[in-house]
Amino acid sequence: MAPPTEAVPAFLRMAAHPLRWRLLSELAAGDHRVRELVALVGEPQNLVSYHLRLLRDSGLVTASRSSFDGRDTYYHLDLERCADALAGTGAALHPALRREPAPDPRHTPHAGVLFVCTGNSARSPIAEALLRHRTGGQVEAGSAGTRPKPRLHPDAVRVLRDDFGIDVSGRRPQHVDTVATRRFDYVISLCDKAREACPEFPGRPRRAHWSIPDPDTDGYPAFRRTAAAIDTRVRHLLPVLSSAPS
């Protein structure tokens, strides 16, 4: 006799729907707007919006207004919540099916990752520093801006030093044009405006977007929240890099 629906873990009930699983899969690679998800999954917008609402209500997906165009909304998959839900789902079936330890970031294969934002003064250099820190320098991490500022934001320098023990005080922002001929495996934009202005790079690197608000609007606490959010994303990027072909 099949167990009652109430006994099935909530994550399994939510993710088992084919369209919701496709939406989760697309959002696992990066943040997207509704019209992009419609094109990716090939379903009508009203249907996509309906299932996105269910995913938001479940807490697996969050939404934020675009900082580039306030009429747009970016959807983001909460991988931490998904990981916890998956671990709970496995454990509910059998104690042996618990979450395995994450791959050792020091064993990450060599890869080139470029982070792009507008000013290259806060979000992208924070991501660059954290990825290099988390992989012990195994990953060739870089960052650039579409309209770089003269210097790093002091609070970006401060938060990396105080919260992560990383010194970037000698680093200066650079324009994306200075790295336009370099080959990267991944190019990740961190602000909505830079996503629209980010150029193409040789070798067709994998592209992803992390829609992260500019912290330079709310003082140092915003920089701490931003750095923590970027660090979470960087930690979730490590298994992706570890599983990539050498």
Summary of the structure (lengths in Angstrom):
residues: 246
radius of gyration: 19.1
end to end distance: 47.2
largest distance: 67.8
contacts: 752
relative contact order: 0.14
helix: 48%
strand: 13%
